[in-house]
Amino acid sequence: MGSLVASAACAPRATSEVSPATAPAPKAGANDRVPTEDAVDRLSVALRERRLDADERRSLQDQLRTASADAVYTDALDRWLTRDAYRHIMERWLPFVRWLGHGGRARDMFITSFVRRRDASGTWVHFIEDVPPGAGHAGAPETGVCPPAARSLVAPWWAPHDRIWVCNDSYRPESVFDDVGYCAGQPEPTVPSPPRRGCACGPLLLACFPPEDEAPGLAERVDAAATDEVVETATEIAASGRSLDELLTTSRTWQTGLTKFLYARREWIGLLANEPWSDALEVRLRRELDAVRLDAPGEWVERRGIYAGSGVFTSTPLVQATSPQYRTTMRALLEEVLCTPLKGLNVNSTTLLNATSGQHRNIRPLKVHESPMRSTPGCSGCHAPMDNGAAFLVGLRTALFGAYPTGDVAAGRLYVNGANDYRGSGQGFADLGRLLAAQPEFDTCALNRTWYTIIGEYPRAPERAQAEAVAAAFHAGGRRFPFLARAVLLSPTFRSPHYYVHR
């Protein structure tokens, strides 16, 4: 069973005013009312983010006259550990949701945050504005954003029944999703921000957002759609007492109309990557877009194909937005699901150049999961886990290239603690999820995450024996999250009146 002391790479460590190892034990007898009040008060903060109000405190004091402290606390726990409480915990427990809250945005899966529009002789014309000088219309006078002969009338994805004018060099449906990525032949696999010359919005303007005044709040709605799919699905798994394995293996997720659009958009980008552009193809895309209701409320969707059994950590649009590369995704899975951060080494530049010679002449031939660094001394400690794991993920291209289904055979190998720690092989997202869930580190990492989320830090030395026992019971009981949450909330660490949680 893995160590319960997580690396600093997993999360920062909070501080407490009094260490549980040195705090005096609470007095027994009548004074146990005070520890119970404090424990319930902290429970209120952890699950509701507010202190007990006066009426709640009086009710608690009345209960303590006729019931034991343990009974009162357990009753409060039963009443407050609701589905809303589980959602509150999951929002802090899930790694990709935390990252999105620290500067990430689901809209980053689009190449440019917004197109602009300018009034040209009484007509609104859309274009990508933040491009360098010499890119055509950028910086042109308001009446000359682009001449009428250089415009196209386009049905945008955010308003499929409307038609808007777009400058052709910002539209370019035939090349924006080409074989080198979004930006029409850019020599490196990066999404420029602001976009460089050569970037465009593509058919249905699939690579861009509308101006904020044209579709107010749309970017925030996309963020929420991608986030809610993961949070609501994880909350349902946790609150219903299903195995936490399903975070890695479920096919069923909660999807709004915008979430369904994000999945459909991947399929359309795949079409554009594999078929020559034609008017007939645009008609097909418009017809399929018409069938998508962007404002549809959420419902449970059984995902199929490459998404079947893929869970919420590897193939959802939220992951696409926060983890844009295969190596990044694999590193995050090892650190956040198994709490086994890669052990970085100082790699000799000569060794690196020798290992990758001939691999970087252009972007297309380079396949991360076939990188020679997987087995090169000085590189393999990190690259064996990342690059062999990347092979599980190649069924979807990375977000930098549109995240579309590739049809590639995704046969990967799981390494955890370096190149000598082989754990198994399989194909695709589903096999990767099953392998990760089967590892003994999963139990201790889940306990670590829950302990940190509720208490504010990882288990300390005096608490490890208890925590190890909880992790073992969690595994034996089918990995049900209510057991894990209750075990932490009932722990002496959380209930101690001398233990302070900083929020």
C-alpha positions in Angstrom: 0.0 0.0 0.0 1.4 3.4 -1.0 2.6 6.0 1.5 0.0 8.3 2.9 2.4 11.2 2.9 1.7 12.8 -0.5 4.3 14.7 -2.4 4.2 18.5 -2.5 3.5 18.0 -6.2 0.0 16.8 -5.3 -1.1 19.8 -3.3 0.2 22.5 -0.9 0.2 21.6 2.8 -2.0 23.7 5.1 -0.8 24.7 8.6 -2.6 24.3 11.9 -2.1 26.4 15.1 -1.7 23.3 17.3 -0.2 20.0 16.2 -2.4 17.0 16.9 0.8 15.3 18.0 1.4 17.8 20.8 -2.1 19.1 21.7 -3.4 18.2 25.2 -6.2 15.6 25.2 -9.7 17.0 25.8 -11.1 16.4 29.2 -13.8 13.9 29.7 -17.2 14.2 31.4 -19.3 17.4 31.3 -16.6 19.2 29.2 -17.1 16.9 26.3 -20.0 19.2 25.3 -17.4 21.8 24.2 -15.4 19.4 21.9 -18.7 18.2 20.3 -19.8 21.8 19.7 -16.5 22.6 18.1 -16.5 19.4 16.0 -20.0 20.1 14.8 -19.1 23.7 14.1 -16.1 22.5 12.0 -18.4 20.0 10.2 -20.7 23.0 9.4 -17.7 24.9 7.9 -16.4 21.9 6.0 -19.8 21.0 4.4 -21.6 24.3 4.3 -18.8 26.9 4.5 -20.6 28.7 7.3 -20.6 28.7 11.1 -23.5 27.5 13.3 -26.0 30.3 13.7 -27.5 31.1 17.2 -30.6 28.8 16.8 -28.4 25.9 15.6 -26.1 26.3 18.6 -29.0 26.5 21.1 -30.5 23.3 19.5 -27.2 21.6 19.9 -26.9 22.6 23.5 -30.4 21.3 24.2 -29.5 17.9 22.6 -26.4 17.6 24.7 -28.6 17.7 27.9 -30.2 14.4 27.0 -27.8 12.7 24.5 -24.2 11.8 24.4 -21.7 13.9 22.6 -21.0 11.1 20.1 -24.7 10.7 19.4 -25.2 14.4 18.8 -22.2 14.6 16.5 -23.2 11.5 14.5 -26.7 12.8 14.1 -25.4 16.1 12.7 -23.1 14.2 10.4 -26.1 12.1 9.1 -28.1 15.3 8.5 -25.4 17.3 6.8 -23.7 14.7 4.6 -26.2 15.2 1.8 -25.8 15.2 -1.9 -25.0 18.9 -1.8 -22.3 18.2 0.7 -20.8 15.5 -1.6 -20.8 18.0 -4.5 -19.1 20.5 -2.3 -16.4 18.0 -1.5 -16.0 16.8 -5.1 -15.4 20.3 -6.4 -12.3 20.3 -4.2 -11.4 16.7 -4.6 -11.3 16.5 -8.4 -7.9 17.6 -9.8 -9.1 19.1 -13.1 -11.8 21.1 -11.4 -9.2 22.6 -9.0 -7.0 23.5 -11.9 -9.8 25.2 -13.8 -10.4 27.3 -10.7 -6.8 28.4 -10.7 -6.7 30.3 -14.0 -7.7 27.5 -16.4 -10.7 27.9 -18.7 -12.7 25.3 -20.6 -12.8 27.8 -23.5 -9.0 27.2 -23.9 -10.0 24.3 -26.1 -10.8 26.9 -28.8 -7.8 28.5 -30.6 -8.8 32.1 -29.8 -11.0 33.3 -27.1 -13.1 35.6 -29.2 -13.5 36.9 -32.7 -14.2 40.6 -33.0 -16.6 42.5 -35.2 -16.4 45.9 -36.7 -19.0 48.0 -38.6 -17.9 48.3 -42.2 -20.3 50.5 -44.1 -23.3 49.5 -42.1 -22.4 45.8 -42.0 -21.0 44.0 -39.0 -17.9 42.0 -40.1 -16.2 39.4 -37.9 -12.5 38.8 -37.8 -9.6 37.7 -35.6 -8.2 40.9 -34.3 -5.0 40.2 -32.3 -2.7 39.2 -35.0 0.7 40.8 -35.9 1.0 43.7 -38.4 0.8 42.6 -42.0 -1.9 40.1 -41.4 -4.4 41.8 -43.7 -7.3 43.5 -42.0 -5.8 43.8 -38.5 -5.6 47.5 -37.4 -7.5 48.6 -40.6 -9.8 51.6 -40.4 -13.3 50.9 -39.2 -14.8 51.3 -42.6 -12.1 49.1 -44.3 -11.9 46.0 -42.1 -11.9 43.9 -45.2 -13.5 44.7 -48.6 -16.9 43.1 -49.5 -15.1 40.8 -52.0 -13.0 39.4 -49.2 -15.9 38.3 -47.0 -18.0 35.2 -46.6 -21.5 34.7 -45.2 -21.2 32.0 -42.5 -23.5 30.1 -40.1 -21.7 30.3 -36.7 -21.9 27.4 -34.2 -23.4 29.7 -31.5 -26.3 30.8 -33.8 -26.7 28.2 -36.5 -29.9 29.8 -37.9 -28.2 33.1 -38.4 -25.7 34.2 -41.0 -22.8 36.6 -40.3 -20.1 38.2 -42.4 -16.6 37.0 -41.8 -13.3 38.2 -43.3 -12.1 35.3 -45.5 -8.6 35.2 -43.9 -10.3 34.7 -40.5 -12.7 32.1 -41.8 -10.6 29.7 -44.1 -12.5 26.4 -43.6 -10.2 24.5 -46.0 -7.0 24.8 -43.8 -7.6 25.8 -40.3 -7.8 22.2 -39.1 -5.0 20.9 -41.2 -2.5 18.2 -40.4 -0.2 20.5 -38.5 -2.8 21.8 -36.1 -5.1 24.8 -35.8 -3.0 27.5 -37.2 -2.7 26.7 -40.9 0.9 25.4 -41.1 2.4 26.8 -37.9 5.7 25.0 -37.5 5.3 24.1 -33.8 2.4 22.4 -32.0 1.3 25.3 -29.9 -1.8 27.4 -29.9 -0.6 31.0 -30.1 -2.1 33.6 -27.8 -2.8 36.0 -29.3 -3.1 34.0 -32.5 -0.5 34.5 -35.1 -1.0 35.2 -38.7 -2.4 32.1 -40.3 -4.9 31.2 -37.6 -8.5 31.2 -38.6 -11.9 30.2 -37.2 -12.8 27.5 -39.7 -16.2 26.2 -40.8 -19.1 27.2 -38.6 -16.4 29.2 -36.8 -15.7 26.1 -34.7 -12.3 27.4 -33.5 -13.5 30.7 -32.1 -15.9 32.3 -29.7 -18.3 35.1 -30.6 -17.9 38.7 -29.3 -19.0 39.0 -25.7 -21.8 41.5 -26.6 -23.1 39.2 -29.3 -23.5 36.1 -27.0 -23.2 37.4 -23.4 -21.9 34.8 -20.9 -21.3 32.1 -23.5 -17.7 31.5 -22.4 -18.8 31.1 -18.8 -21.5 28.7 -19.9 -19.0 26.6 -21.8 -16.8 26.5 -18.7 -19.8 25.4 -16.6 -20.9 22.8 -19.1 -17.5 21.1 -19.1 -17.1 21.4 -15.4 -20.6 20.2 -14.5 -20.2 17.0 -16.5 -17.3 16.0 -14.3 -18.6 17.3 -11.0 -22.2 16.1 -11.3 -21.0 12.7 -12.5 -18.5 12.4 -9.6 -21.1 13.6 -7.1 -23.6 11.0 -8.3 -21.0 8.2 -7.9 -19.9 9.4 -4.5 -23.4 10.2 -3.0 -25.0 7.0 -4.3 -22.3 4.8 -2.7 -21.0 3.4 -6.0 -17.4 2.4 -6.2 -14.9 5.3 -6.8 -13.4 3.1 -9.5 -16.2 4.5 -11.7 -14.5 7.9 -11.7 -12.1 6.1 -14.0 -14.4 3.6 -15.7 -18.0 5.0 -16.0 -19.5 5.5 -19.5 -22.4 7.6 -18.2 -22.0 11.3 -17.6 -24.2 14.3 -17.0 -24.4 16.5 -20.1 -26.1 19.7 -21.0 -26.7 20.8 -24.6 -23.4 22.7 -24.6 -21.6 19.6 -23.3 -23.1 17.5 -26.1 -21.9 20.2 -28.6 -18.3 19.9 -27.3 -18.4 16.2 -28.0 -20.0 16.7 -31.4 -17.5 19.4 -32.2 -14.7 16.8 -31.9 -16.4 14.6 -34.5 -16.8 17.5 -36.9 -13.1 18.4 -36.5 -12.3 14.8 -37.3 -14.3 15.1 -40.5 -12.4 18.2 -41.4 -9.1 16.5 -40.8 -9.9 13.6 -43.0 -12.1 14.9 -45.8 -11.3 17.6 -48.4 -13.3 20.7 -47.7 -16.4 21.2 -49.9 -19.7 23.0 -49.9 -21.4 19.6 -49.4 -19.4 19.0 -46.2 -20.4 22.4 -44.9 -24.1 21.6 -45.6 -23.6 18.3 -43.6 -22.0 20.1 -40.7 -24.8 22.7 -40.7 -27.5 19.9 -40.7 -25.8 18.2 -37.7 -25.3 21.5 -35.9 -29.1 22.2 -36.3 -29.8 19.0 -34.3 -27.8 20.2 -31.3 -29.7 22.4 -28.8 -27.0 24.5 -27.1 -29.5 25.6 -24.3 -30.8 22.1 -23.5 -30.8 21.2 -19.8 -28.6 18.4 -18.4 -29.4 14.8 -18.6 -27.6 11.5 -18.2 -25.9 10.3 -21.4 -24.4 6.8 -22.0 -21.2 7.5 -24.0 -20.2 4.9 -26.6 -17.3 4.1 -28.8 -13.9 5.3 -27.5 -15.7 7.0 -24.6 -17.3 3.8 -23.3 -15.7 3.0 -19.9 -13.5 6.0 -20.0 -14.5 7.7 -16.8 -14.1 11.4 -16.2 -10.3 11.8 -15.9 -9.1 11.0 -19.4 -11.6 11.8 -22.2 -14.0 14.6 -21.1 -13.8 18.1 -22.5 -12.8 19.4 -19.1 -9.6 17.3 -19.3 -9.1 18.6 -22.9 -9.1 22.1 -21.6 -6.9 21.7 -18.6 -4.4 19.0 -19.8 -3.7 19.6 -23.5 -0.9 17.0 -24.1 -0.7 13.3 -23.7 2.3 13.5 -21.4 0.6 16.2 -19.2 -2.5 13.9 -18.9 -0.5 10.9 -17.9 1.6 12.8 -15.4 -1.6 14.2 -13.9 -3.2 10.8 -13.6 -0.2 9.4 -11.8 0.1 12.3 -9.4 -3.6 12.9 -8.8 -5.1 9.4 -9.0 -2.2 7.4 -7.5 -0.3 10.1 -5.7 2.9 8.9 -7.3 4.7 12.0 -8.7 7.4 11.4 -11.3 10.9 11.7 -9.9 12.6 14.4 -12.0 16.2 14.1 -13.1 18.7 16.4 -14.5 18.9 15.2 -18.1 22.2 15.6 -19.9 21.6 17.6 -23.1 23.8 15.4 -25.2 21.9 12.3 -24.1 18.6 14.0 -25.0 19.8 15.1 -28.4 21.2 11.6 -29.2 18.0 10.0 -28.1 15.7 12.2 -30.2 17.9 12.7 -33.3 15.8 12.6 -36.4 12.6 12.7 -34.4 11.9 16.4 -34.6 12.2 17.3 -38.2 8.5 18.2 -38.3 5.5 17.8 -36.2 3.6 15.0 -38.0 6.1 12.1 -37.7 6.8 12.6 -34.0 4.7 10.2 -31.9 5.1 10.7 -28.2 4.2 7.1 -27.4 7.0 5.8 -29.6 9.6 8.2 -28.2 13.1 6.7 -27.7 13.2 8.5 -24.4 11.0 5.7 -23.0 14.1 3.5 -22.6 17.0 5.9 -22.7 19.0 6.0 -19.4 18.6 9.4 -17.8 15.2 9.9 -19.5 13.2 6.7 -18.8 12.5 7.5 -15.2 9.9 10.0 -16.3 9.3 9.1 -19.9 8.6 5.4 -19.4 5.4 6.3 -17.4 4.5 9.3 -19.5 5.2 8.0 -23.0 4.1 4.4 -22.6 0.9 5.7 -20.9 0.4 8.2 -23.8 -0.3 5.2 -26.1 -3.6 4.6 -24.2 -4.7 8.1 -25.2 -4.0 8.3 -28.9 -7.7 7.5 -29.8 -8.2 11.3 -29.4 -5.7 13.8 -30.7 -4.5 16.3 -28.2 -6.4 19.6 -27.6 -3.7 21.5 -29.5 -4.9 19.6 -32.7 -8.6 19.6 -32.1 -9.1 16.6 -29.8 -10.8 14.6 -32.5 -11.1 10.8 -32.7 -8.2 9.4 -34.7 -9.1 5.7 -35.1 -5.6 4.8 -34.1 -5.0 1.6 -32.2 -4.3 2.8 -28.6 -2.2 0.0 -27.2 -0.5 1.3 -24.0 1.6 0.0 -21.1 1.3 1.4 -17.5 4.4 2.2 -15.6 4.0 3.9 -12.2 7.3 4.4 -10.3 9.7 4.6 -13.2 10.9 2.4 -16.0 11.2 -0.8 -13.9 7.7 -0.6 -12.4 5.5 -2.1 -15.1 1.9 -2.7 -14.0 0.1 -4.0 -17.1 -1.0 -3.2 -20.7 -4.3 -2.7 -22.6 -6.0 -0.6 -25.2 -7.7 2.8 -25.0 -9.2 4.9 -22.2 -11.2 2.0 -20.7 -8.2 -0.3 -20.1 -6.2 2.6 -18.8 -8.9 3.4 -16.3 -9.3 -0.2 -15.2 -5.5 -0.5 -14.7 -5.3 2.7 -12.6 -8.2 1.7 -10.5 -6.6 -1.7 -9.8 -3.4 -0.3 -8.3 -3.0 -0.4 -4.5 -2.0 3.3 -4.5 -5.5 4.2 -5.5 -6.9 3.5 -2.1 -4.3 5.5 -0.1 -4.4 8.3 -2.6 -8.2 8.5 -2.3 -7.9 8.7 1.5 -5.2 11.3 1.1 -7.4 13.4 -1.1 -10.4 13.1 1.2 -8.3 13.9 4.3 -6.8 16.9 2.6 -10.1 18.2 1.2 -12.0 18.0 4.5 -9.2 18.6 7.1 -6.9 20.9 5.2 -3.7 18.8 5.2 -2.5 15.2 4.7 -2.3 12.7 7.5 0.6 13.4 9.8 2.8 10.8 11.4 0.6 10.1 14.5 -2.4 9.6 12.2 -0.9 7.3 9.7 -1.8 4.0 11.3 -5.4 5.0 11.6 -5.4 6.3 8.0 -3.9 3.1 6.7 -6.6 1.1 8.5 -9.3 3.4 6.9 -7.8 3.0 3.4 -7.7 -0.8 3.9 -11.4 -0.9 5.0 -12.3 1.5 2.2 -10.8 -1.0 -0.3 -12.5 -4.0 1.4 -15.9 -2.3 1.4 -16.0 -1.7 -2.3 -14.4 1.8 -2.4 -17.5 3.6 -1.5 -17.0 7.3 -0.9 -19.5 7.8 2.0 -17.4 5.4 4.1 -14.3 7.4 3.4 -15.9 10.8 4.1 -17.5 9.6 7.3 -14.3 8.0 8.5 -12.4 11.3 8.1 -15.2 13.4 9.7 -15.4 10.9 12.6 -11.6 10.8 13.0 -10.1 12.2 16.3 -8.1 14.6 14.2 -11.2 16.3 12.8 -13.1 16.2 16.1 -10.3 17.5 18.3 -11.2 20.9 19.7 -7.5 21.7 19.5 -7.3 21.2 15.7 -8.0 24.3 13.6 -9.0 24.2 10.0 -8.0 27.2 8.0 -10.1 28.0 4.9 
